[in-house]
Amino acid sequence: MGFFSTTGGLVYHWRALRFRKNEWAPFRQKVSTFLDAWNPPEKELLILGPSGGHTLPSDFLERFDQVTLSDPDPLARIVFRRNHFDVKTKWLKEDLIFKDGIYAPTLLQTYLTQHPKTAVLFSNMLGQLGLVHSDLEALKNWFEALKPTLDQHSWASYHDLFSLDAGSNFPREIKGDVTKSLWDWASKRGLPVEIVDHGTSELFSNPPAPEAFVWHLSRRRVHIVGTFSHRRDFASPV
Ligand SMILES: C[S@@+](CC[C@H](N)C(=O)[O-])C[C@H]1O[C@@H](n2cnc3c(N)ncnc32)[C@H](O)[C@@H]1O
Protein backbone atom coordinates (compact mmCIF):
# COMPACT_ATOMS: atom_id res chain seq x y z
CA MET A 1 0.00 0.00 0.00
CA GLY A 2 1.29 3.48 -0.90
CA PHE A 3 0.49 6.94 0.39
CA PHE A 4 -2.81 6.99 -1.51
CA SER A 5 -5.37 4.24 -1.05
CA THR A 6 -9.11 3.63 -1.23
CA THR A 7 -9.23 2.86 2.49
CA GLY A 8 -6.99 5.43 4.14
CA GLY A 9 -3.70 7.16 3.36
CA LEU A 10 -2.93 10.78 2.63
CA VAL A 11 -6.45 11.85 1.62
CA TYR A 12 -7.87 10.38 4.83
CA HIS A 13 -5.25 12.14 7.00
CA TRP A 14 -5.93 15.42 5.20
CA ARG A 15 -9.67 15.05 5.80
CA ALA A 16 -9.00 14.28 9.46
CA LEU A 17 -6.88 17.41 9.79
CA ARG A 18 -9.65 19.46 8.27
CA PHE A 19 -12.75 17.94 9.89
CA ARG A 20 -11.68 16.09 13.04
CA LYS A 21 -12.42 18.88 15.48
CA ASN A 22 -15.71 20.05 13.96
CA GLU A 23 -17.70 17.81 11.55
CA TRP A 24 -16.26 14.62 13.08
CA ALA A 25 -16.75 15.65 16.73
CA PRO A 26 -20.21 14.03 17.29
CA PHE A 27 -19.02 10.77 15.70
CA ARG A 28 -15.80 10.73 17.74
CA GLN A 29 -17.87 11.26 20.89
CA LYS A 30 -20.06 8.26 19.99
CA VAL A 31 -17.00 6.09 19.38
CA SER A 32 -15.61 7.17 22.75
CA THR A 33 -18.87 6.29 24.55
CA PHE A 34 -19.00 2.95 22.73
CA LEU A 35 -15.42 2.05 23.74
CA ASP A 36 -16.02 3.12 27.35
CA ALA A 37 -19.07 0.84 27.50
CA TRP A 38 -17.06 -2.05 26.01
CA ASN A 39 -14.35 -1.58 28.67
CA PRO A 40 -12.39 -4.82 28.07
CA PRO A 41 -10.61 -6.25 31.14
CA GLU A 42 -7.41 -7.12 29.20
CA LYS A 43 -4.31 -4.94 29.63
CA GLU A 44 -3.17 -5.42 26.02
CA LEU A 45 -5.01 -4.24 22.94
CA LEU A 46 -4.54 -5.13 19.28
CA ILE A 47 -5.94 -2.50 16.88
CA LEU A 48 -6.52 -3.37 13.24
CA GLY A 49 -6.79 -0.35 10.95
CA PRO A 50 -5.84 2.37 13.45
CA SER A 51 -4.62 4.81 10.76
CA GLY A 52 -3.58 7.93 12.68
CA GLY A 53 -6.10 7.13 15.42
CA HIS A 54 -8.14 10.14 14.35
CA THR A 55 -11.39 8.72 15.74
CA LEU A 56 -9.87 7.01 18.79
CA PRO A 57 -9.84 8.65 22.25
CA SER A 58 -6.40 8.85 23.91
CA ASP A 59 -7.82 8.27 27.40
CA PHE A 60 -9.26 4.92 26.31
CA LEU A 61 -5.94 3.83 24.73
CA GLU A 62 -3.89 4.95 27.74
CA ARG A 63 -5.67 2.35 29.92
CA PHE A 64 -3.65 -0.42 28.25
CA ASP A 65 -0.09 -1.46 29.18
CA GLN A 66 0.53 -2.04 25.50
CA VAL A 67 -1.31 -1.21 22.29
CA THR A 68 -0.22 -3.23 19.24
CA LEU A 69 -1.15 -1.81 15.85
CA SER A 70 -1.44 -3.15 12.32
CA ASP A 71 -2.04 -0.87 9.34
CA PRO A 72 -0.40 -0.94 5.90
CA ASP A 73 -0.59 2.88 5.62
CA PRO A 74 3.05 4.09 5.79
CA LEU A 75 1.96 7.39 7.39
CA ALA A 76 -0.16 5.80 10.11
CA ARG A 77 2.52 5.42 12.78
CA ILE A 78 3.82 9.02 12.49
CA VAL A 79 0.35 10.52 12.63
CA PHE A 80 -0.80 8.13 15.39
CA ARG A 81 2.17 9.15 17.55
CA ARG A 82 1.33 12.80 17.03
CA ASN A 83 -2.31 12.19 18.06
CA HIS A 84 -1.62 9.81 20.98
CA PHE A 85 1.81 10.68 22.30
CA ASP A 86 1.44 8.91 25.68
CA VAL A 87 0.14 5.59 24.36
CA LYS A 88 2.60 2.68 24.60
CA THR A 89 2.60 1.39 21.04
CA LYS A 90 4.10 -1.47 19.11
CA TRP A 91 3.61 -1.58 15.32
CA LEU A 92 3.42 -4.89 13.48
CA LYS A 93 5.12 -5.19 10.11
CA GLU A 94 2.99 -8.10 8.96
CA ASP A 95 -0.55 -7.94 7.57
CA LEU A 96 -2.94 -9.96 9.77
CA ILE A 97 -5.75 -10.12 7.21
CA PHE A 98 -4.37 -11.01 3.77
CA LYS A 99 -1.70 -13.44 2.60
CA ASP A 100 -0.76 -13.06 -1.08
CA GLY A 101 -3.91 -10.97 -1.58
CA ILE A 102 -6.23 -13.67 -0.18
CA TYR A 103 -8.19 -13.52 3.11
CA ALA A 104 -6.23 -15.74 5.51
CA PRO A 105 -7.94 -16.34 8.89
CA THR A 106 -4.94 -18.31 10.17
CA LEU A 107 -2.88 -15.07 10.40
CA LEU A 108 -5.05 -13.50 13.08
CA GLN A 109 -5.87 -16.89 14.65
CA THR A 110 -2.14 -17.56 15.12
CA TYR A 111 -1.49 -14.07 16.53
CA LEU A 112 -4.35 -14.45 19.02
CA THR A 113 -3.25 -17.92 20.09
CA GLN A 114 0.21 -16.47 20.79
CA HIS A 115 -1.32 -13.48 22.66
CA PRO A 116 -4.14 -15.01 24.72
CA LYS A 117 -4.49 -11.93 26.93
CA THR A 118 -5.08 -9.30 24.29
CA ALA A 119 -8.33 -7.55 23.42
CA VAL A 120 -8.97 -6.80 19.75
CA LEU A 121 -10.44 -3.71 18.13
CA PHE A 122 -11.36 -3.50 14.43
CA SER A 123 -11.15 0.27 14.17
CA ASN A 124 -13.38 1.17 11.27
CA MET A 125 -11.56 -1.22 8.97
CA LEU A 126 -13.89 -4.18 8.31
CA GLY A 127 -15.98 -1.98 6.00
CA GLN A 128 -12.83 -1.05 4.06
CA LEU A 129 -11.87 -4.63 3.24
CA GLY A 130 -14.51 -4.94 0.51
CA LEU A 131 -12.88 -1.94 -1.21
CA VAL A 132 -9.51 -3.71 -1.24
CA HIS A 133 -10.84 -7.15 -2.11
CA SER A 134 -14.31 -7.05 -3.68
CA ASP A 135 -15.25 -10.70 -2.96
CA LEU A 136 -17.79 -10.15 -0.15
CA GLU A 137 -18.44 -13.89 0.17
CA ALA A 138 -14.73 -14.39 0.92
CA LEU A 139 -14.94 -11.59 3.53
CA LYS A 140 -17.87 -13.34 5.20
CA ASN A 141 -16.14 -16.74 5.17
CA TRP A 142 -12.94 -15.22 6.61
CA PHE A 143 -14.90 -13.59 9.42
CA GLU A 144 -16.94 -16.72 10.20
CA ALA A 145 -13.70 -18.72 10.45
CA LEU A 146 -12.26 -16.14 12.87
CA LYS A 147 -15.21 -15.79 15.23
CA PRO A 148 -14.57 -18.80 17.50
CA THR A 149 -11.00 -17.57 18.17
CA LEU A 150 -12.11 -13.95 18.57
CA ASP A 151 -14.77 -14.97 21.07
CA GLN A 152 -12.07 -16.19 23.46
CA HIS A 153 -10.99 -12.53 23.72
CA SER A 154 -12.76 -9.26 24.31
CA TRP A 155 -13.27 -7.78 20.89
CA ALA A 156 -15.11 -4.93 19.31
CA SER A 157 -15.66 -3.34 15.96
CA TYR A 158 -17.05 -0.15 14.54
CA HIS A 159 -17.36 -0.43 10.81
CA ASP A 160 -18.87 1.25 7.75
CA LEU A 161 -22.24 -0.23 6.82
CA PHE A 162 -23.16 2.20 4.04
CA SER A 163 -21.85 5.46 2.63
CA LEU A 164 -23.40 8.06 0.36
CA ASP A 165 -23.15 11.64 -0.86
CA ALA A 166 -25.92 12.98 1.36
CA GLY A 167 -24.66 16.46 2.25
CA SER A 168 -24.60 18.22 5.59
CA ASN A 169 -28.41 18.20 5.98
CA PHE A 170 -28.44 14.43 6.51
CA PRO A 171 -29.79 13.58 10.02
CA ARG A 172 -27.19 13.37 12.81
CA GLU A 173 -28.74 10.17 14.19
CA ILE A 174 -30.35 6.99 12.90
CA LYS A 175 -32.56 4.97 15.19
CA GLY A 176 -33.86 1.49 14.38
CA ASP A 177 -33.58 -0.21 11.00
CA VAL A 178 -30.73 1.40 9.02
CA THR A 179 -31.81 0.18 5.57
CA LYS A 180 -35.37 1.41 6.12
CA SER A 181 -34.15 4.79 7.42
CA LEU A 182 -31.92 5.23 4.34
CA TRP A 183 -34.75 4.21 2.04
CA ASP A 184 -37.17 6.66 3.72
CA TRP A 185 -34.60 9.46 3.50
CA ALA A 186 -33.84 8.76 -0.18
CA SER A 187 -37.57 8.59 -1.08
CA LYS A 188 -38.31 11.94 0.60
CA ARG A 189 -35.31 13.55 -1.09
CA GLY A 190 -36.71 12.71 -4.50
CA LEU A 191 -33.30 12.69 -6.26
CA PRO A 192 -31.34 9.55 -7.18
CA VAL A 193 -28.53 8.73 -4.78
CA GLU A 194 -25.85 6.04 -5.00
CA ILE A 195 -25.48 4.13 -1.73
CA VAL A 196 -22.30 2.09 -1.25
CA ASP A 197 -22.86 -1.13 0.70
CA HIS A 198 -19.63 -1.88 2.58
CA GLY A 199 -20.55 -5.55 2.98
CA THR A 200 -20.52 -5.62 6.79
CA SER A 201 -24.26 -5.84 7.53
CA GLU A 202 -24.24 -9.59 7.12
CA LEU A 203 -21.15 -10.08 9.28
CA PHE A 204 -23.11 -8.90 12.31
CA SER A 205 -26.62 -9.96 11.38
CA ASN A 206 -26.96 -12.10 14.48
CA PRO A 207 -27.51 -10.21 16.79
CA PRO A 208 -28.24 -6.95 14.94
CA ALA A 209 -26.12 -3.89 15.78
CA PRO A 210 -27.72 -1.94 18.65
CA GLU A 211 -27.21 1.51 17.16
CA ALA A 212 -25.72 2.92 13.97
CA PHE A 213 -23.64 6.10 14.14
CA VAL A 214 -23.80 8.79 11.50
CA TRP A 215 -20.36 10.06 10.49
CA HIS A 216 -20.20 13.22 8.42
CA LEU A 217 -16.84 12.41 6.84
CA SER A 218 -16.89 15.62 4.81
CA ARG A 219 -19.49 18.25 3.97
CA ARG A 220 -20.79 15.92 1.26
CA ARG A 221 -19.92 12.36 2.26
CA VAL A 222 -21.81 10.52 5.02
CA HIS A 223 -20.93 7.11 6.45
CA ILE A 224 -23.34 4.98 8.46
CA VAL A 225 -21.28 3.04 10.99
CA GLY A 226 -22.35 -0.10 12.84
CA THR A 227 -20.90 -1.40 16.10
CA PHE A 228 -20.39 -4.71 17.85
CA SER A 229 -18.68 -5.56 21.13
CA HIS A 230 -17.95 -8.69 23.13
CA ARG A 231 -16.41 -8.71 26.60
CA ARG A 232 -14.46 -11.74 27.64
CA ASP A 233 -15.56 -13.46 30.81
CA PHE A 234 -12.35 -13.83 32.80
CA ALA A 235 -13.94 -16.48 35.00
CA SER A 236 -13.59 -18.85 32.02
CA PRO A 237 -10.19 -20.48 31.39
CA VAL A 238 -7.79 -18.89 28.86
C1 LIG B 1 -11.20 4.38 7.72
S1 LIG B 1 -9.54 4.04 8.06
C2 LIG B 1 -9.51 3.78 9.81
C3 LIG B 1 -9.71 5.00 10.62
C4 LIG B 1 -9.02 4.96 11.95
N1 LIG B 1 -9.43 3.84 12.77
C5 LIG B 1 -9.14 6.26 12.70
O1 LIG B 1 -9.45 6.26 13.90
O2 LIG B 1 -8.87 7.30 12.11
C6 LIG B 1 -9.30 2.36 7.55
C7 LIG B 1 -7.90 1.88 7.79
O3 LIG B 1 -7.83 0.48 7.53
C8 LIG B 1 -6.53 0.25 7.08
N2 LIG B 1 -6.39 -1.08 6.47
C9 LIG B 1 -6.66 -1.47 5.20
N3 LIG B 1 -6.31 -2.75 5.02
C10 LIG B 1 -5.80 -3.19 6.20
C11 LIG B 1 -5.23 -4.43 6.65
N4 LIG B 1 -5.13 -5.46 5.83
N5 LIG B 1 -4.80 -4.53 7.93
C12 LIG B 1 -4.90 -3.46 8.77
N6 LIG B 1 -5.41 -2.26 8.39
C13 LIG B 1 -5.86 -2.13 7.12
C14 LIG B 1 -6.27 1.40 6.11
O4 LIG B 1 -4.90 1.57 5.83
C15 LIG B 1 -6.87 2.56 6.89
O5 LIG B 1 -5.91 3.22 7.67
Ligand as a Chemical Component Dictionary entry (heavy atoms), coordinates in Angstrom:
data_LIG
# 
_chem_comp.id                   LIG 
_chem_comp.type                 NON-POLYMER 
_chem_comp.pdbx_formal_charge   0 
_chem_comp.three_letter_code    LIG 
# 
loop_
_chem_comp_atom.comp_id 
_chem_comp_atom.atom_id 
_chem_comp_atom.alt_atom_id 
_chem_comp_atom.type_symbol 
_chem_comp_atom.charge 
_chem_comp_atom.model_Cartn_x 
_chem_comp_atom.model_Cartn_y 
_chem_comp_atom.model_Cartn_z 
_chem_comp_atom.pdbx_ordinal 
LIG C1  C1  C 0  -11.196 4.375  7.719  1  
LIG S1  S1  S 1  -9.538  4.041  8.055  2  
LIG C2  C2  C 0  -9.511  3.778  9.813  3  
LIG C3  C3  C 0  -9.706  4.998  10.624 4  
LIG C4  C4  C 0  -9.016  4.960  11.954 5  
LIG N1  N1  N 0  -9.433  3.845  12.771 6  
LIG C5  C5  C 0  -9.145  6.263  12.701 7  
LIG O1  O1  O 0  -9.452  6.256  13.900 8  
LIG O2  O2  O -1 -8.872  7.302  12.112 9  
LIG C6  C6  C 0  -9.299  2.357  7.546  10 
LIG C7  C7  C 0  -7.897  1.883  7.791  11 
LIG O3  O3  O 0  -7.829  0.479  7.530  12 
LIG C8  C8  C 0  -6.529  0.247  7.081  13 
LIG N2  N2  N 0  -6.385  -1.077 6.466  14 
LIG C9  C9  C 0  -6.664  -1.473 5.205  15 
LIG N3  N3  N 0  -6.313  -2.754 5.016  16 
LIG C10 C10 C 0  -5.798  -3.192 6.201  17 
LIG C11 C11 C 0  -5.232  -4.426 6.647  18 
LIG N4  N4  N 0  -5.130  -5.460 5.831  19 
LIG N5  N5  N 0  -4.799  -4.526 7.930  20 
LIG C12 C12 C 0  -4.902  -3.461 8.767  21 
LIG N6  N6  N 0  -5.411  -2.256 8.393  22 
LIG C13 C13 C 0  -5.861  -2.126 7.125  23 
LIG C14 C14 C 0  -6.266  1.405  6.113  24 
LIG O4  O4  O 0  -4.896  1.568  5.835  25 
LIG C15 C15 C 0  -6.865  2.564  6.894  26 
LIG O5  O5  O 0  -5.906  3.218  7.667  27 
# 
loop_
_chem_comp_bond.comp_id 
_chem_comp_bond.atom_id_1 
_chem_comp_bond.atom_id_2 
_chem_comp_bond.value_order 
_chem_comp_bond.pdbx_ordinal 
LIG C1  S1  SING 1  
LIG S1  C2  SING 2  
LIG S1  C6  SING 3  
LIG C2  C3  SING 4  
LIG C3  C4  SING 5  
LIG C4  N1  SING 6  
LIG C4  C5  SING 7  
LIG C5  O1  DOUB 8  
LIG C5  O2  SING 9  
LIG C6  C7  SING 10 
LIG C7  O3  SING 11 
LIG C7  C15 SING 12 
LIG O3  C8  SING 13 
LIG C8  N2  SING 14 
LIG C8  C14 SING 15 
LIG N2  C9  SING 16 
LIG N2  C13 SING 17 
LIG C9  N3  DOUB 18 
LIG N3  C10 SING 19 
LIG C10 C11 SING 20 
LIG C10 C13 DOUB 21 
LIG C11 N4  SING 22 
LIG C11 N5  DOUB 23 
LIG N5  C12 SING 24 
LIG C12 N6  DOUB 25 
LIG N6  C13 SING 26 
LIG C14 O4  SING 27 
LIG C14 C15 SING 28 
LIG C15 O5  SING 29 
# 
